[in-house]
Structures are given as structure tokens and as C-alpha cells.
Amino acid sequence: MTSINLKTVCLALGPYRNLTTLTASLLFLHPRCQVLNHGSDRILPNPGVNFLHEYSAMKFNAFLKQFIGMSAEGRRGRYGGSITLSHAFDDGRILETYKERFDETKIKHEIECLFWKESLRVSRFIQQHNINLESIFHKNSQLRFLMPMRNPVDCALSNIKTGHGNELVQDDIDLKYEVVLDAVLREFRWFVELQENFPGRFFSFYENSLDRNTVTQLADFLGIDPEKTWVDDVISNYNIRHPYEYTQEMKDCYFSLVDSHFDKYPAVGEQLAGMLY
């Protein structure tokens, strides 16, 4: 029997290939966090559960019910379902850690936080429908948004390699490096602007800065206990690979775009520039 004492509902935002699957998997290692992987086709077009559009408490509650049901089943890919079906759980360490803590359980016995990992499609829905988040925040104290910040060049190159860039840059069939990188940084800047306006509702972290203090801050943001075992699990399973090599031209393009997009946020620009190893 599942006990639900919901404190927060958090949605991922930003481009794909941006550490969202890894982040979602690490959150699912928390004993009171339930995670849904993808599934936007079953939620966003449904006016009865898409609470972002014409928000109501009834829609929000319907979303919660559908979320929990979907997160216990499903399949890999866009259809979505349990995060345990995602590629992050192909990593033996995360799967082993999860089974050690929860065996084969798909729905936590106690749920205090829900995390929906459907970043780009949720971002696009908010942007394209001009969703008034401030209005929703006035009516709902539980809603949060999260975005990891992967090395933007790696994020862009991964989007090109996997073809996810077609959804990120809908008007550039060739997926040129400069265009995809620009789109990644635009998503980052959009989130930074929202975070500045609603600091208690938006949380981000840089790929190269996830330490115990950041994990504790994330737990506080989500209203869950930063249990030592969970924090240890996050740190030990946070494994970032750097599979790409950069030309000097690629680096110069990156630094130029960072300067352009984050001229009003020099601290963020400095952090992003420092991520190019």
C-alpha cells in the first residue's frame, strides 16, 4: 500500500541529452521520490490531465493519479513509463544500487516527491502556448522545475549524433553544430531567466559542480530528506563521460555564443565557459 504525502511535483526542462535521464535515475534512488520517464503523448494532449493548460486543481490531481499509474509500467522510449526502463539503468551500478535498496519495487511505499522527466517537450509546450507560470504558482505551492546543465558543447554534439536535435532545432534539417549549440544555450538562458524571476520554483546545477552540498540543496528544493545513504548513492553513481573532442573553431564558437547569450548573467556565463575542459 502506497502512502502519499506529496510535498513537491517537479518537471524537468531544457534540451534532451542534458543529463536528465541520469538525474531522474539518481532521484529515483531516494526512497520517497517517484519518477516518470517520458510519456508526453499520453499527458500533454489530454485536457483532463494537462494541468499546465488552463490550470485547475482537478486537472492537477488527475495528473498525479495518471503519473503514478504510468510510472509503474510502460516501455522504453517516447511511450514512457518507469525510469527503470531507461538507458541509465543499463548501467549496472545504478541498477544494482536500486535493487539493493528497493528490490523490484516500481512504486515507492511512501511518496513525497514526483519527478517527470520529459524536458524538451514540456519546455516547448510552455513556450509555444505562452503558459503563465506565475498564475499557476499562485494557485499551486507544490510545482517545481529542474534543469541540469551539461557541458553545452557535449549536449549539442550528442543531440546531433542521436538525431534529437531535430526536435530542438525544428527549422534546421542539416543540424549544423553552431545552430544546435545556439539552441542549447537559448534553452539554458530561458531557464536562467525563469530562475531569476521565481528562485524558489526553479533549480539548476552544473555538470561539473554536483557535490554533496548541491545534492543537499536539491533535496531541500524538492522537500525530501537528504538521507545520508541516498546522498552517498547519488555521489557514487554520478558518472559523467566526455566522449567528444573539440576543434579550436568549435571552442571559439562556444565562447562567442556564451558571451552573447549570457551578457546579462556574467556569473552564469563564467560557469559555462569554465565547463569546456
N, C-alpha and C positions, 0 to 999 in steps of 0.2 A: 504494500500500500504506500503510495507516494504522498508525502506531506508537502504542501506548497505554502510557503510563507514568502511571497515574492517581494523582493526589495528593488530590483532593477531589471529592465529589459534593454539589452544593448544590441545595436545593429552595427555591423562593420560598414565602412565606407571606403571609397578610393578604388584605384585600379586593381585588376587581377594581377596575379604573380607578385604580390606585395606582402608576403609573409602572413596573409590572413588565415590560410589553412593551418599553418604551424601554430599561430596564435590561438586559433579556435581549439586545436587539439590540446594545447597546454592548459587552456581554460577548462576543458572537459576533464582534466585530471583533478580538478577541485571537486570535493565530494558534494557540493551544493550548487554546482553550475551545470545547466543543461544546454546543449549546443545543437543547433540545426544547421546542416550543410546544404546550401543552395535551396532549390525548391521555389524559386520566384514565380515560375509559371503556374504554380498552384496557389499562390498567395496574391501577387500584385494585380492580376486581372479580376480577382474575386472581390466585388464591392462589399461583401459581407464581412470580410476579414482584413482587407487592406485599410488599416486604421490611419495610414498616412494621408489618405484622400478623404476629405470631409470627416475629420476625426469625430468619433463618439466613443463613449465608454463601452457600449455594446460591441462595437467593432473590435475594440482593443481586447476585450475578454474573449471574443470569438477567435481572434488571432492567437491568444495564449493557448487556448484549447487545441487548436489545429497544430500549432507549433509543437506542443508536447507529443501529440499523436504522430506527427510526421517524423520527429526526431528519434523515434523508436524503430523505424523501418526504413524503406526506401532502397535506393540503389546509387551506384556511383555516377557522377556527372551531374548534368543540369537538372535532372529529375529531383535529385536531392534526398536527404533523409539523415540518418545517423552519421555523425562526423567520423565514426569508426570505419566507415566505408570509403573515406577519402584517402588520397595518396600519402598523407602524413602518417597514417597507421601502417603503411608499408615498411616504415622504419621500425625495425624490430625492437628498438629501445622503448619507443613510445607505447607500442602495443604491449610489450612485456610489463611496463610500468602500470599501464591501465589495468591489465588483467590481475596483476598483483594486488592492486587497490580495490578493484570492483568486480573481478571475475568476468562474467559475460553480461553483466547488467547494462542495459541500454538507457534506462530511465533511472535517475538518481532517486534514492529513497526520500531525500529532503531536497527541495529546490528553492533556492533564494534568488537565483540569477538565471536569466535566459540570454543566450548569445546567438544571434542569427548571422551566419557567415554567408552573405550574398552581397558583397561590397559594391561592385560596379553597377549592377542593375538597380540596387536601391539608390545609389548616388544619382544615376541617370533619371530615375523616377522623380526624385526630389527636385532635380534641376529642371527637367522638362515640363513638369507640372507646377512649377513655382510654388512648392509646398511651403506654407507659412509655419515654420518650425516653432517660432516664438509663440504662436497661438496654441500649438499643441502642448508646449511646455507649461503654459498657464493652466492647462486642464489635466496634465499628467505629470506627476512628480517622479515617475519611475524610469522614463525613457532616457537612454544614453546612446552615444555614438563613439565608435572607436576606430582609429586608423593607425596601423603600424606604418613606419616609414622605412622601407627597404632602400638600400643604395639605389637611387633613381636610374642610374645607367644600367645596372643589373636588371631592374624591374622592366625597363624599356626593351632591353635585348631579349629578355625572357618572353615578353609579350609578342615580339616579332617572331621568335623561334617557334612558339606554340600556336601562333595564329590568334591569340586572344586580343592582339592589337586591333583586329578588325572591328571589334566591338568598342574599343577605346577610341579609335580614330575612324569614324564611320565614313569619312569622305576622302580617305587616302588608301586606295587599293594596294599601292606598292609597299606600304608600311615602311617608309623611309625612317632611318634612325632619328634624324633631327625632329621629325614630325611626331613620332611616338614619344620620344623623350619630352618634348614640349607638352604633350597631352598629359603625361605622368605628372609633370611639375605643376600643371594647371590644377589637377586634382588635389595635389598636396596644398597648393595655395588656397584653394576653395575651403579645404578643411581648416587650415590655419586661421582664415578669416572667421569661420564659424566658431572656432575655439576661442578666439579673442572676444567675440560677442557673447558667447554662452560658456564661460570657462568651466562651470560645474557639470555641463552636459556633454562635453567633448574631451576625449583623451587620446593622446598620441605618444608614441615613443620611437626613437631612432634605432635602427638595426644594431648599431654598434654601442648602444648605451643601456641595454637591458641587463640590469644587475638586481641584487636583492632589494635595494631601495625602490627601484622602479616597479618591481613586482608587487611590493607592499603598497605603493601608491595606486597601482591598478586595482588591487583588491579593495582598497578604500573607495575608489571611484565606483566600483561595482557593488559595494555594500556587502562584500563577503569577507570572512575571516582570513587573514593572511597566515594560515596554518603553516607551521614550520615544515611539515612533511611536504605540503604542496609547493611551497616556495623552493624547497630543495629539488623537487621533481622538475619544476619549471627550469631552474638553472641547469640541471644536469641534462635535460633533454632539449635545450635551446641550442641547436646546432645549425650554423649558417655556412653554406658553401658559396664559394666565389668562383664560378665556372668560366668567367669571361675575361678576356684580355682586351685592353683598350689601346687604340692608337692615340697619338698626341692630338690629332684632329678631333677625335671623339671627346677627349678631355676638354679641349678648348671650347668646343660647342657646349658642353655641360656647364662649365664655369660661366660662360656668357649667358646662358638661359637662367641659371640660378640668380645671377646678378639682376637680370631683367625682371624675373617674377617675384623676387623677394627683396626688392629695394626698400619696401616699407617695413620689412621684417628682417633686419640685418642679423639678428641673433639666430634666426632660423636658417637664413642663407649661409651663415658661417658654419652651422652644424652640418648642413647638407654638403657644402663644399668639402668639409673635413671627412666625409664618408667615402670619398673617392680614393681608395687605397692605392 
